Amino acid sequence: MAGRLAGVRSEAILLRRTDYAEADRIVLLLTAERGRVSVLARGARSSRKRFGAALEPFQIIEVAFAEGRGELGTLREARVLRAFPRLAADLTAMTVAGEAIERLRGVLPDHHPEPRALGALADLFGLLDEGRDVETAAVRFELRVLAVLG
């Protein structure tokens, strides 16, 4: 059981965030180390100092979290590794990125590492941020995810 409570540090992408109680958020992450995980980000809504802009969509982050006894862990740290500002300024690109996130959120099981899926999503963000053709980037992402999932 001690291993289950140990801390994990991993590259991640935010898949969803849900407000919880007065100041907290429940965050669904796609991590390189543990796959899809849900963590409680205590104080995420009450203080910008706690996690800064790391819990915003469409960026690659590094997280440190403790896995809990149940399904919900606790987020200890989060920092931005790479932001995609042009993606976030383009409504069409944001729509494609959001649909990609939804797709992965719906098909990846919890706690099953799939670093190639994380890489495919990060590459999609990069292509969209560079202003590449949105349809081509979306098809490329879909093909990579199909290859990963079989």
MODELLER restraints for C-alpha pairs under 7 A, 6 or more apart:
rsr = mdl.restraints
at = mdl.atoms
rsr.add(forms.Gaussian(group=physical.xy_distance, feature=features.Distance(at['CA:4:A'], at['CA:67:A']), mean=5.92, stdev=0.5))
rsr.add(forms.Gaussian(group=physical.xy_distance, feature=features.Distance(at['CA:4:A'], at['CA:68:A']), mean=6.89, stdev=0.5))
rsr.add(forms.Gaussian(group=physical.xy_distance, feature=features.Distance(at['CA:5:A'], at['CA:66:A']), mean=5.84, stdev=0.5))
rsr.add(forms.Gaussian(group=physical.xy_distance, feature=features.Distance(at['CA:5:A'], at['CA:67:A']), mean=5.12, stdev=0.5))
rsr.add(forms.Gaussian(group=physical.xy_distance, feature=features.Distance(at['CA:5:A'], at['CA:68:A']), mean=5.77, stdev=0.5))
rsr.add(forms.Gaussian(group=physical.xy_distance, feature=features.Distance(at['CA:6:A'], at['CA:66:A']), mean=5.81, stdev=0.5))
rsr.add(forms.Gaussian(group=physical.xy_distance, feature=features.Distance(at['CA:6:A'], at['CA:67:A']), mean=6.58, stdev=0.5))
rsr.add(forms.Gaussian(group=physical.xy_distance, feature=features.Distance(at['CA:7:A'], at['CA:64:A']), mean=6.72, stdev=0.5))
rsr.add(forms.Gaussian(group=physical.xy_distance, feature=features.Distance(at['CA:7:A'], at['CA:65:A']), mean=5.53, stdev=0.5))
rsr.add(forms.Gaussian(group=physical.xy_distance, feature=features.Distance(at['CA:7:A'], at['CA:66:A']), mean=4.40, stdev=0.5))
rsr.add(forms.Gaussian(group=physical.xy_distance, feature=features.Distance(at['CA:7:A'], at['CA:67:A']), mean=6.73, stdev=0.5))
rsr.add(forms.Gaussian(group=physical.xy_distance, feature=features.Distance(at['CA:8:A'], at['CA:64:A']), mean=5.48, stdev=0.5))
rsr.add(forms.Gaussian(group=physical.xy_distance, feature=features.Distance(at['CA:8:A'], at['CA:65:A']), mean=5.37, stdev=0.5))
rsr.add(forms.Gaussian(group=physical.xy_distance, feature=features.Distance(at['CA:8:A'], at['CA:66:A']), mean=6.15, stdev=0.5))
rsr.add(forms.Gaussian(group=physical.xy_distance, feature=features.Distance(at['CA:9:A'], at['CA:63:A']), mean=5.64, stdev=0.5))
rsr.add(forms.Gaussian(group=physical.xy_distance, feature=features.Distance(at['CA:9:A'], at['CA:64:A']), mean=4.30, stdev=0.5))
rsr.add(forms.Gaussian(group=physical.xy_distance, feature=features.Distance(at['CA:9:A'], at['CA:65:A']), mean=6.63, stdev=0.5))
rsr.add(forms.Gaussian(group=physical.xy_distance, feature=features.Distance(at['CA:10:A'], at['CA:31:A']), mean=6.07, stdev=0.5))
rsr.add(forms.Gaussian(group=physical.xy_distance, feature=features.Distance(at['CA:10:A'], at['CA:32:A']), mean=5.97, stdev=0.5))
rsr.add(forms.Gaussian(group=physical.xy_distance, feature=features.Distance(at['CA:10:A'], at['CA:33:A']), mean=5.74, stdev=0.5))
rsr.add(forms.Gaussian(group=physical.xy_distance, feature=features.Distance(at['CA:10:A'], at['CA:62:A']), mean=5.63, stdev=0.5))
rsr.add(forms.Gaussian(group=physical.xy_distance, feature=features.Distance(at['CA:10:A'], at['CA:63:A']), mean=5.50, stdev=0.5))
rsr.add(forms.Gaussian(group=physical.xy_distance, feature=features.Distance(at['CA:10:A'], at['CA:64:A']), mean=6.55, stdev=0.5))
rsr.add(forms.Gaussian(group=physical.xy_distance, feature=features.Distance(at['CA:11:A'], at['CA:31:A']), mean=5.75, stdev=0.5))
rsr.add(forms.Gaussian(group=physical.xy_distance, feature=features.Distance(at['CA:11:A'], at['CA:32:A']), mean=5.71, stdev=0.5))
rsr.add(forms.Gaussian(group=physical.xy_distance, feature=features.Distance(at['CA:11:A'], at['CA:61:A']), mean=5.75, stdev=0.5))
rsr.add(forms.Gaussian(group=physical.xy_distance, feature=features.Distance(at['CA:11:A'], at['CA:62:A']), mean=4.44, stdev=0.5))
rsr.add(forms.Gaussian(group=physical.xy_distance, feature=features.Distance(at['CA:11:A'], at['CA:63:A']), mean=6.32, stdev=0.5))
rsr.add(forms.Gaussian(group=physical.xy_distance, feature=features.Distance(at['CA:12:A'], at['CA:29:A']), mean=6.22, stdev=0.5))
rsr.add(forms.Gaussian(group=physical.xy_distance, feature=features.Distance(at['CA:12:A'], at['CA:30:A']), mean=5.35, stdev=0.5))
rsr.add(forms.Gaussian(group=physical.xy_distance, feature=features.Distance(at['CA:12:A'], at['CA:31:A']), mean=4.21, stdev=0.5))
rsr.add(forms.Gaussian(group=physical.xy_distance, feature=features.Distance(at['CA:12:A'], at['CA:32:A']), mean=6.29, stdev=0.5))
rsr.add(forms.Gaussian(group=physical.xy_distance, feature=features.Distance(at['CA:12:A'], at['CA:60:A']), mean=5.94, stdev=0.5))
rsr.add(forms.Gaussian(group=physical.xy_distance, feature=features.Distance(at['CA:12:A'], at['CA:61:A']), mean=5.26, stdev=0.5))
rsr.add(forms.Gaussian(group=physical.xy_distance, feature=features.Distance(at['CA:12:A'], at['CA:62:A']), mean=5.89, stdev=0.5))
rsr.add(forms.Gaussian(group=physical.xy_distance, feature=features.Distance(at['CA:12:A'], at['CA:63:A']), mean=6.70, stdev=0.5))
rsr.add(forms.Gaussian(group=physical.xy_distance, feature=features.Distance(at['CA:13:A'], at['CA:29:A']), mean=5.71, stdev=0.5))
rsr.add(forms.Gaussian(group=physical.xy_distance, feature=features.Distance(at['CA:13:A'], at['CA:30:A']), mean=5.29, stdev=0.5))
rsr.add(forms.Gaussian(group=physical.xy_distance, feature=features.Distance(at['CA:13:A'], at['CA:31:A']), mean=6.66, stdev=0.5))
rsr.add(forms.Gaussian(group=physical.xy_distance, feature=features.Distance(at['CA:13:A'], at['CA:59:A']), mean=6.42, stdev=0.5))
rsr.add(forms.Gaussian(group=physical.xy_distance, feature=features.Distance(at['CA:13:A'], at['CA:60:A']), mean=5.23, stdev=0.5))
rsr.add(forms.Gaussian(group=physical.xy_distance, feature=features.Distance(at['CA:13:A'], at['CA:61:A']), mean=6.12, stdev=0.5))
rsr.add(forms.Gaussian(group=physical.xy_distance, feature=features.Distance(at['CA:14:A'], at['CA:28:A']), mean=6.26, stdev=0.5))
rsr.add(forms.Gaussian(group=physical.xy_distance, feature=features.Distance(at['CA:14:A'], at['CA:29:A']), mean=4.70, stdev=0.5))
rsr.add(forms.Gaussian(group=physical.xy_distance, feature=features.Distance(at['CA:14:A'], at['CA:30:A']), mean=6.46, stdev=0.5))
rsr.add(forms.Gaussian(group=physical.xy_distance, feature=features.Distance(at['CA:14:A'], at['CA:55:A']), mean=6.84, stdev=0.5))
rsr.add(forms.Gaussian(group=physical.xy_distance, feature=features.Distance(at['CA:14:A'], at['CA:57:A']), mean=5.96, stdev=0.5))
rsr.add(forms.Gaussian(group=physical.xy_distance, feature=features.Distance(at['CA:15:A'], at['CA:28:A']), mean=5.39, stdev=0.5))
rsr.add(forms.Gaussian(group=physical.xy_distance, feature=features.Distance(at['CA:15:A'], at['CA:29:A']), mean=5.31, stdev=0.5))
rsr.add(forms.Gaussian(group=physical.xy_distance, feature=features.Distance(at['CA:15:A'], at['CA:30:A']), mean=6.54, stdev=0.5))
rsr.add(forms.Gaussian(group=physical.xy_distance, feature=features.Distance(at['CA:15:A'], at['CA:101:A']), mean=5.95, stdev=0.5))
rsr.add(forms.Gaussian(group=physical.xy_distance, feature=features.Distance(at['CA:15:A'], at['CA:105:A']), mean=6.58, stdev=0.5))
rsr.add(forms.Gaussian(group=physical.xy_distance, feature=features.Distance(at['CA:16:A'], at['CA:27:A']), mean=5.87, stdev=0.5))
rsr.add(forms.Gaussian(group=physical.xy_distance, feature=features.Distance(at['CA:16:A'], at['CA:28:A']), mean=5.04, stdev=0.5))
rsr.add(forms.Gaussian(group=physical.xy_distance, feature=features.Distance(at['CA:17:A'], at['CA:25:A']), mean=6.41, stdev=0.5))
rsr.add(forms.Gaussian(group=physical.xy_distance, feature=features.Distance(at['CA:17:A'], at['CA:26:A']), mean=5.69, stdev=0.5))
rsr.add(forms.Gaussian(group=physical.xy_distance, feature=features.Distance(at['CA:17:A'], at['CA:27:A']), mean=4.40, stdev=0.5))
rsr.add(forms.Gaussian(group=physical.xy_distance, feature=features.Distance(at['CA:17:A'], at['CA:28:A']), mean=6.18, stdev=0.5))
rsr.add(forms.Gaussian(group=physical.xy_distance, feature=features.Distance(at['CA:18:A'], at['CA:25:A']), mean=5.43, stdev=0.5))
rsr.add(forms.Gaussian(group=physical.xy_distance, feature=features.Distance(at['CA:18:A'], at['CA:26:A']), mean=5.14, stdev=0.5))
rsr.add(forms.Gaussian(group=physical.xy_distance, feature=features.Distance(at['CA:18:A'], at['CA:27:A']), mean=6.41, stdev=0.5))
rsr.add(forms.Gaussian(group=physical.xy_distance, feature=features.Distance(at['CA:19:A'], at['CA:25:A']), mean=4.44, stdev=0.5))
rsr.add(forms.Gaussian(group=physical.xy_distance, feature=features.Distance(at['CA:19:A'], at['CA:26:A']), mean=6.36, stdev=0.5))
rsr.add(forms.Gaussian(group=physical.xy_distance, feature=features.Distance(at['CA:20:A'], at['CA:26:A']), mean=6.32, stdev=0.5))
rsr.add(forms.Gaussian(group=physical.xy_distance, feature=features.Distance(at['CA:23:A'], at['CA:42:A']), mean=6.92, stdev=0.5))
rsr.add(forms.Gaussian(group=physical.xy_distance, feature=features.Distance(at['CA:23:A'], at['CA:43:A']), mean=4.89, stdev=0.5))
rsr.add(forms.Gaussian(group=physical.xy_distance, feature=features.Distance(at['CA:23:A'], at['CA:44:A']), mean=6.21, stdev=0.5))
rsr.add(forms.Gaussian(group=physical.xy_distance, feature=features.Distance(at['CA:23:A'], at['CA:45:A']), mean=4.72, stdev=0.5))
rsr.add(forms.Gaussian(group=physical.xy_distance, feature=features.Distance(at['CA:23:A'], at['CA:46:A']), mean=5.11, stdev=0.5))
rsr.add(forms.Gaussian(group=physical.xy_distance, feature=features.Distance(at['CA:24:A'], at['CA:41:A']), mean=5.69, stdev=0.5))
rsr.add(forms.Gaussian(group=physical.xy_distance, feature=features.Distance(at['CA:24:A'], at['CA:42:A']), mean=4.64, stdev=0.5))
rsr.add(forms.Gaussian(group=physical.xy_distance, feature=features.Distance(at['CA:24:A'], at['CA:43:A']), mean=4.85, stdev=0.5))
rsr.add(forms.Gaussian(group=physical.xy_distance, feature=features.Distance(at['CA:24:A'], at['CA:44:A']), mean=5.24, stdev=0.5))
rsr.add(forms.Gaussian(group=physical.xy_distance, feature=features.Distance(at['CA:24:A'], at['CA:45:A']), mean=5.75, stdev=0.5))
rsr.add(forms.Gaussian(group=physical.xy_distance, feature=features.Distance(at['CA:25:A'], at['CA:40:A']), mean=5.93, stdev=0.5))
rsr.add(forms.Gaussian(group=physical.xy_distance, feature=features.Distance(at['CA:25:A'], at['CA:41:A']), mean=5.15, stdev=0.5))
rsr.add(forms.Gaussian(group=physical.xy_distance, feature=features.Distance(at['CA:25:A'], at['CA:42:A']), mean=6.64, stdev=0.5))
rsr.add(forms.Gaussian(group=physical.xy_distance, feature=features.Distance(at['CA:25:A'], at['CA:44:A']), mean=6.07, stdev=0.5))
rsr.add(forms.Gaussian(group=physical.xy_distance, feature=features.Distance(at['CA:25:A'], at['CA:45:A']), mean=6.97, stdev=0.5))
rsr.add(forms.Gaussian(group=physical.xy_distance, feature=features.Distance(at['CA:26:A'], at['CA:38:A']), mean=6.76, stdev=0.5))
rsr.add(forms.Gaussian(group=physical.xy_distance, feature=features.Distance(at['CA:26:A'], at['CA:39:A']), mean=5.75, stdev=0.5))
rsr.add(forms.Gaussian(group=physical.xy_distance, feature=features.Distance(at['CA:26:A'], at['CA:40:A']), mean=4.61, stdev=0.5))
rsr.add(forms.Gaussian(group=physical.xy_distance, feature=features.Distance(at['CA:26:A'], at['CA:41:A']), mean=6.05, stdev=0.5))
rsr.add(forms.Gaussian(group=physical.xy_distance, feature=features.Distance(at['CA:27:A'], at['CA:38:A']), mean=5.58, stdev=0.5))
rsr.add(forms.Gaussian(group=physical.xy_distance, feature=features.Distance(at['CA:27:A'], at['CA:39:A']), mean=5.33, stdev=0.5))
rsr.add(forms.Gaussian(group=physical.xy_distance, feature=features.Distance(at['CA:27:A'], at['CA:40:A']), mean=6.24, stdev=0.5))
rsr.add(forms.Gaussian(group=physical.xy_distance, feature=features.Distance(at['CA:27:A'], at['CA:41:A']), mean=6.82, stdev=0.5))
rsr.add(forms.Gaussian(group=physical.xy_distance, feature=features.Distance(at['CA:28:A'], at['CA:36:A']), mean=6.96, stdev=0.5))
rsr.add(forms.Gaussian(group=physical.xy_distance, feature=features.Distance(at['CA:28:A'], at['CA:37:A']), mean=5.72, stdev=0.5))
rsr.add(forms.Gaussian(group=physical.xy_distance, feature=features.Distance(at['CA:28:A'], at['CA:38:A']), mean=4.43, stdev=0.5))
rsr.add(forms.Gaussian(group=physical.xy_distance, feature=features.Distance(at['CA:28:A'], at['CA:39:A']), mean=6.53, stdev=0.5))
rsr.add(forms.Gaussian(group=physical.xy_distance, feature=features.Distance(at['CA:29:A'], at['CA:36:A']), mean=5.59, stdev=0.5))
rsr.add(forms.Gaussian(group=physical.xy_distance, feature=features.Distance(at['CA:29:A'], at['CA:37:A']), mean=5.39, stdev=0.5))
rsr.add(forms.Gaussian(group=physical.xy_distance, feature=features.Distance(at['CA:29:A'], at['CA:38:A']), mean=6.31, stdev=0.5))
rsr.add(forms.Gaussian(group=physical.xy_distance, feature=features.Distance(at['CA:30:A'], at['CA:36:A']), mean=4.45, stdev=0.5))
rsr.add(forms.Gaussian(group=physical.xy_distance, feature=features.Distance(at['CA:30:A'], at['CA:37:A']), mean=6.53, stdev=0.5))
rsr.add(forms.Gaussian(group=physical.xy_distance, feature=features.Distance(at['CA:30:A'], at['CA:118:A']), mean=6.77, stdev=0.5))
rsr.add(forms.Gaussian(group=physical.xy_distance, feature=features.Distance(at['CA:32:A'], at['CA:113:A']), mean=6.05, stdev=0.5))
rsr.add(forms.Gaussian(group=physical.xy_distance, feature=features.Distance(at['CA:32:A'], at['CA:114:A']), mean=6.66, stdev=0.5))
rsr.add(forms.Gaussian(group=physical.xy_distance, feature=features.Distance(at['CA:32:A'], at['CA:115:A']), mean=4.94, stdev=0.5))
rsr.add(forms.Gaussian(group=physical.xy_distance, feature=features.Distance(at['CA:32:A'], at['CA:118:A']), mean=6.73, stdev=0.5))
rsr.add(forms.Gaussian(group=physical.xy_distance, feature=features.Distance(at['CA:33:A'], at['CA:113:A']), mean=5.86, stdev=0.5))
rsr.add(forms.Gaussian(group=physical.xy_distance, feature=features.Distance(at['CA:34:A'], at['CA:111:A']), mean=5.10, stdev=0.5))
rsr.add(forms.Gaussian(group=physical.xy_distance, feature=features.Distance(at['CA:34:A'], at['CA:112:A']), mean=6.01, stdev=0.5))
rsr.add(forms.Gaussian(group=physical.xy_distance, feature=features.Distance(at['CA:34:A'], at['CA:113:A']), mean=4.86, stdev=0.5))
rsr.add(forms.Gaussian(group=physical.xy_distance, feature=features.Distance(at['CA:35:A'], at['CA:110:A']), mean=6.39, stdev=0.5))
rsr.add(forms.Gaussian(group=physical.xy_distance, feature=features.Distance(at['CA:35:A'], at['CA:111:A']), mean=4.92, stdev=0.5))
rsr.add(forms.Gaussian(group=physical.xy_distance, feature=features.Distance(at['CA:35:A'], at['CA:112:A']), mean=4.72, stdev=0.5))
rsr.add(forms.Gaussian(group=physical.xy_distance, feature=features.Distance(at['CA:35:A'], at['CA:113:A']), mean=3.74, stdev=0.5))
rsr.add(forms.Gaussian(group=physical.xy_distance, feature=features.Distance(at['CA:35:A'], at['CA:114:A']), mean=5.82, stdev=0.5))
rsr.add(forms.Gaussian(group=physical.xy_distance, feature=features.Distance(at['CA:36:A'], at['CA:108:A']), mean=6.96, stdev=0.5))
rsr.add(forms.Gaussian(group=physical.xy_distance, feature=features.Distance(at['CA:36:A'], at['CA:109:A']), mean=6.63, stdev=0.5))
rsr.add(forms.Gaussian(group=physical.xy_distance, feature=features.Distance(at['CA:36:A'], at['CA:110:A']), mean=4.67, stdev=0.5))
rsr.add(forms.Gaussian(group=physical.xy_distance, feature=features.Distance(at['CA:36:A'], at['CA:111:A']), mean=5.41, stdev=0.5))
rsr.add(forms.Gaussian(group=physical.xy_distance, feature=features.Distance(at['CA:36:A'], at['CA:112:A']), mean=6.74, stdev=0.5))
rsr.add(forms.Gaussian(group=physical.xy_distance, feature=features.Distance(at['CA:37:A'], at['CA:110:A']), mean=5.91, stdev=0.5))
rsr.add(forms.Gaussian(group=physical.xy_distance, feature=features.Distance(at['CA:37:A'], at['CA:111:A']), mean=6.06, stdev=0.5))
rsr.add(forms.Gaussian(group=physical.xy_distance, feature=features.Distance(at['CA:38:A'], at['CA:71:A']), mean=6.94, stdev=0.5))
rsr.add(forms.Gaussian(group=physical.xy_distance, feature=features.Distance(at['CA:38:A'], at['CA:72:A']), mean=5.34, stdev=0.5))
rsr.add(forms.Gaussian(group=physical.xy_distance, feature=features.Distance(at['CA:38:A'], at['CA:73:A']), mean=6.35, stdev=0.5))
rsr.add(forms.Gaussian(group=physical.xy_distance, feature=features.Distance(at['CA:39:A'], at['CA:72:A']), mean=5.13, stdev=0.5))
rsr.add(forms.Gaussian(group=physical.xy_distance, feature=features.Distance(at['CA:39:A'], at['CA:73:A']), mean=4.35, stdev=0.5))
rsr.add(forms.Gaussian(group=physical.xy_distance, feature=features.Distance(at['CA:39:A'], at['CA:74:A']), mean=4.94, stdev=0.5))
rsr.add(forms.Gaussian(group=physical.xy_distance, feature=features.Distance(at['CA:39:A'], at['CA:75:A']), mean=5.63, stdev=0.5))
rsr.add(forms.Gaussian(group=physical.xy_distance, feature=features.Distance(at['CA:40:A'], at['CA:72:A']), mean=6.65, stdev=0.5))
rsr.add(forms.Gaussian(group=physical.xy_distance, feature=features.Distance(at['CA:40:A'], at['CA:73:A']), mean=6.10, stdev=0.5))
rsr.add(forms.Gaussian(group=physical.xy_distance, feature=features.Distance(at['CA:40:A'], at['CA:74:A']), mean=4.74, stdev=0.5))
rsr.add(forms.Gaussian(group=physical.xy_distance, feature=features.Distance(at['CA:40:A'], at['CA:75:A']), mean=5.73, stdev=0.5))
rsr.add(forms.Gaussian(group=physical.xy_distance, feature=features.Distance(at['CA:41:A'], at['CA:74:A']), mean=6.29, stdev=0.5))
rsr.add(forms.Gaussian(group=physical.xy_distance, feature=features.Distance(at['CA:41:A'], at['CA:75:A']), mean=5.05, stdev=0.5))
rsr.add(forms.Gaussian(group=physical.xy_distance, feature=features.Distance(at['CA:43:A'], at['CA:50:A']), mean=6.95, stdev=0.5))
rsr.add(forms.Gaussian(group=physical.xy_distance, feature=features.Distance(at['CA:44:A'], at['CA:50:A']), mean=6.30, stdev=0.5))
rsr.add(forms.Gaussian(group=physical.xy_distance, feature=features.Distance(at['CA:44:A'], at['CA:51:A']), mean=6.45, stdev=0.5))
rsr.add(forms.Gaussian(group=physical.xy_distance, feature=features.Distance(at['CA:51:A'], at['CA:77:A']), mean=6.65, stdev=0.5))
rsr.add(forms.Gaussian(group=physical.xy_distance, feature=features.Distance(at['CA:51:A'], at['CA:78:A']), mean=5.62, stdev=0.5))
rsr.add(forms.Gaussian(group=physical.xy_distance, feature=features.Distance(at['CA:51:A'], at['CA:79:A']), mean=6.83, stdev=0.5))
rsr.add(forms.Gaussian(group=physical.xy_distance, feature=features.Distance(at['CA:54:A'], at['CA:61:A']), mean=6.38, stdev=0.5))
rsr.add(forms.Gaussian(group=physical.xy_distance, feature=features.Distance(at['CA:54:A'], at['CA:78:A']), mean=5.77, stdev=0.5))
rsr.add(forms.Gaussian(group=physical.xy_distance, feature=features.Distance(at['CA:54:A'], at['CA:79:A']), mean=5.09, stdev=0.5))
rsr.add(forms.Gaussian(group=physical.xy_distance, feature=features.Distance(at['CA:54:A'], at['CA:80:A']), mean=5.11, stdev=0.5))
rsr.add(forms.Gaussian(group=physical.xy_distance, feature=features.Distance(at['CA:58:A'], at['CA:84:A']), mean=6.63, stdev=0.5))
rsr.add(forms.Gaussian(group=physical.xy_distance, feature=features.Distance(at['CA:58:A'], at['CA:125:A']), mean=6.91, stdev=0.5))
rsr.add(forms.Gaussian(group=physical.xy_distance, feature=features.Distance(at['CA:59:A'], at['CA:82:A']), mean=5.80, stdev=0.5))
rsr.add(forms.Gaussian(group=physical.xy_distance, feature=features.Distance(at['CA:59:A'], at['CA:83:A']), mean=4.67, stdev=0.5))
rsr.add(forms.Gaussian(group=physical.xy_distance, feature=features.Distance(at['CA:59:A'], at['CA:84:A']), mean=6.08, stdev=0.5))
rsr.add(forms.Gaussian(group=physical.xy_distance, feature=features.Distance(at['CA:60:A'], at['CA:80:A']), mean=6.22, stdev=0.5))
rsr.add(forms.Gaussian(group=physical.xy_distance, feature=features.Distance(at['CA:60:A'], at['CA:81:A']), mean=5.52, stdev=0.5))
rsr.add(forms.Gaussian(group=physical.xy_distance, feature=features.Distance(at['CA:60:A'], at['CA:82:A']), mean=5.12, stdev=0.5))
rsr.add(forms.Gaussian(group=physical.xy_distance, feature=features.Distance(at['CA:60:A'], at['CA:83:A']), mean=6.52, stdev=0.5))
rsr.add(forms.Gaussian(group=physical.xy_distance, feature=features.Distance(at['CA:61:A'], at['CA:78:A']), mean=6.57, stdev=0.5))
rsr.add(forms.Gaussian(group=physical.xy_distance, feature=features.Distance(at['CA:61:A'], at['CA:79:A']), mean=5.49, stdev=0.5))
rsr.add(forms.Gaussian(group=physical.xy_distance, feature=features.Distance(at['CA:61:A'], at['CA:80:A']), mean=4.40, stdev=0.5))
rsr.add(forms.Gaussian(group=physical.xy_distance, feature=features.Distance(at['CA:61:A'], at['CA:81:A']), mean=4.93, stdev=0.5))
rsr.add(forms.Gaussian(group=physical.xy_distance, feature=features.Distance(at['CA:61:A'], at['CA:82:A']), mean=6.83, stdev=0.5))
rsr.add(forms.Gaussian(group=physical.xy_distance, feature=features.Distance(at['CA:62:A'], at['CA:78:A']), mean=5.62, stdev=0.5))
rsr.add(forms.Gaussian(group=physical.xy_distance, feature=features.Distance(at['CA:62:A'], at['CA:79:A']), mean=5.42, stdev=0.5))
rsr.add(forms.Gaussian(group=physical.xy_distance, feature=features.Distance(at['CA:62:A'], at['CA:80:A']), mean=6.42, stdev=0.5))
rsr.add(forms.Gaussian(group=physical.xy_distance, feature=features.Distance(at['CA:62:A'], at['CA:81:A']), mean=6.33, stdev=0.5))
rsr.add(forms.Gaussian(group=physical.xy_distance, feature=features.Distance(at['CA:63:A'], at['CA:77:A']), mean=5.47, stdev=0.5))
rsr.add(forms.Gaussian(group=physical.xy_distance, feature=features.Distance(at['CA:63:A'], at['CA:78:A']), mean=4.39, stdev=0.5))
rsr.add(forms.Gaussian(group=physical.xy_distance, feature=features.Distance(at['CA:63:A'], at['CA:79:A']), mean=6.65, stdev=0.5))
rsr.add(forms.Gaussian(group=physical.xy_distance, feature=features.Distance(at['CA:64:A'], at['CA:75:A']), mean=6.23, stdev=0.5))
rsr.add(forms.Gaussian(group=physical.xy_distance, feature=features.Distance(at['CA:64:A'], at['CA:76:A']), mean=5.43, stdev=0.5))
rsr.add(forms.Gaussian(group=physical.xy_distance, feature=features.Distance(at['CA:64:A'], at['CA:77:A']), mean=4.98, stdev=0.5))
rsr.add(forms.Gaussian(group=physical.xy_distance, feature=features.Distance(at['CA:64:A'], at['CA:78:A']), mean=6.50, stdev=0.5))
rsr.add(forms.Gaussian(group=physical.xy_distance, feature=features.Distance(at['CA:65:A'], at['CA:73:A']), mean=6.69, stdev=0.5))
rsr.add(forms.Gaussian(group=physical.xy_distance, feature=features.Distance(at['CA:65:A'], at['CA:74:A']), mean=5.45, stdev=0.5))
rsr.add(forms.Gaussian(group=physical.xy_distance, feature=features.Distance(at['CA:65:A'], at['CA:75:A']), mean=4.30, stdev=0.5))
rsr.add(forms.Gaussian(group=physical.xy_distance, feature=features.Distance(at['CA:65:A'], at['CA:76:A']), mean=5.06, stdev=0.5))
rsr.add(forms.Gaussian(group=physical.xy_distance, feature=features.Distance(at['CA:65:A'], at['CA:77:A']), mean=6.87, stdev=0.5))
rsr.add(forms.Gaussian(group=physical.xy_distance, feature=features.Distance(at['CA:66:A'], at['CA:73:A']), mean=5.46, stdev=0.5))
rsr.add(forms.Gaussian(group=physical.xy_distance, feature=features.Distance(at['CA:66:A'], at['CA:74:A']), mean=5.22, stdev=0.5))
rsr.add(forms.Gaussian(group=physical.xy_distance, feature=features.Distance(at['CA:66:A'], at['CA:75:A']), mean=6.56, stdev=0.5))
rsr.add(forms.Gaussian(group=physical.xy_distance, feature=features.Distance(at['CA:67:A'], at['CA:73:A']), mean=4.26, stdev=0.5))
rsr.add(forms.Gaussian(group=physical.xy_distance, feature=features.Distance(at['CA:67:A'], at['CA:74:A']), mean=6.56, stdev=0.5))
rsr.add(forms.Gaussian(group=physical.xy_distance, feature=features.Distance(at['CA:68:A'], at['CA:74:A']), mean=6.99, stdev=0.5))
rsr.add(forms.Gaussian(group=physical.xy_distance, feature=features.Distance(at['CA:84:A'], at['CA:125:A']), mean=6.87, stdev=0.5))
rsr.add(forms.Gaussian(group=physical.xy_distance, feature=features.Distance(at['CA:84:A'], at['CA:129:A']), mean=5.60, stdev=0.5))
rsr.add(forms.Gaussian(group=physical.xy_distance, feature=features.Distance(at['CA:85:A'], at['CA:129:A']), mean=6.94, stdev=0.5))
rsr.add(forms.Gaussian(group=physical.xy_distance, feature=features.Distance(at['CA:86:A'], at['CA:129:A']), mean=4.96, stdev=0.5))
rsr.add(forms.Gaussian(group=physical.xy_distance, feature=features.Distance(at['CA:87:A'], at['CA:93:A']), mean=5.68, stdev=0.5))
rsr.add(forms.Gaussian(group=physical.xy_distance, feature=features.Distance(at['CA:87:A'], at['CA:94:A']), mean=6.11, stdev=0.5))
rsr.add(forms.Gaussian(group=physical.xy_distance, feature=features.Distance(at['CA:87:A'], at['CA:128:A']), mean=5.65, stdev=0.5))
rsr.add(forms.Gaussian(group=physical.xy_distance, feature=features.Distance(at['CA:87:A'], at['CA:129:A']), mean=4.43, stdev=0.5))
rsr.add(forms.Gaussian(group=physical.xy_distance, feature=features.Distance(at['CA:88:A'], at['CA:94:A']), mean=6.00, stdev=0.5))
rsr.add(forms.Gaussian(group=physical.xy_distance, feature=features.Distance(at['CA:93:A'], at['CA:128:A']), mean=5.87, stdev=0.5))
rsr.add(forms.Gaussian(group=physical.xy_distance, feature=features.Distance(at['CA:93:A'], at['CA:134:A']), mean=6.47, stdev=0.5))
rsr.add(forms.Gaussian(group=physical.xy_distance, feature=features.Distance(at['CA:96:A'], at['CA:138:A']), mean=6.68, stdev=0.5))
rsr.add(forms.Gaussian(group=physical.xy_distance, feature=features.Distance(at['CA:97:A'], at['CA:125:A']), mean=6.74, stdev=0.5))
rsr.add(forms.Gaussian(group=physical.xy_distance, feature=features.Distance(at['CA:116:A'], at['CA:148:A']), mean=6.61, stdev=0.5))
rsr.add(forms.Gaussian(group=physical.xy_distance, feature=features.Distance(at['CA:117:A'], at['CA:145:A']), mean=6.10, stdev=0.5))
rsr.add(forms.Gaussian(group=physical.xy_distance, feature=features.Distance(at['CA:117:A'], at['CA:148:A']), mean=6.65, stdev=0.5))
rsr.add(forms.Gaussian(group=physical.xy_distance, feature=features.Distance(at['CA:120:A'], at['CA:141:A']), mean=5.95, stdev=0.5))
rsr.add(forms.Gaussian(group=physical.xy_distance, feature=features.Distance(at['CA:120:A'], at['CA:144:A']), mean=6.33, stdev=0.5))
rsr.add(forms.Gaussian(group=physical.xy_distance, feature=features.Distance(at['CA:120:A'], at['CA:145:A']), mean=6.91, stdev=0.5))
rsr.add(forms.Gaussian(group=physical.xy_distance, feature=features.Distance(at['CA:124:A'], at['CA:137:A']), mean=6.18, stdev=0.5))
rsr.add(forms.Gaussian(group=physical.xy_distance, feature=features.Distance(at['CA:124:A'], at['CA:141:A']), mean=6.21, stdev=0.5))
rsr.add(forms.Gaussian(group=physical.xy_distance, feature=features.Distance(at['CA:127:A'], at['CA:137:A']), mean=6.44, stdev=0.5))
rsr.add(forms.Gaussian(group=physical.xy_distance, feature=features.Distance(at['CA:128:A'], at['CA:134:A']), mean=6.50, stdev=0.5))
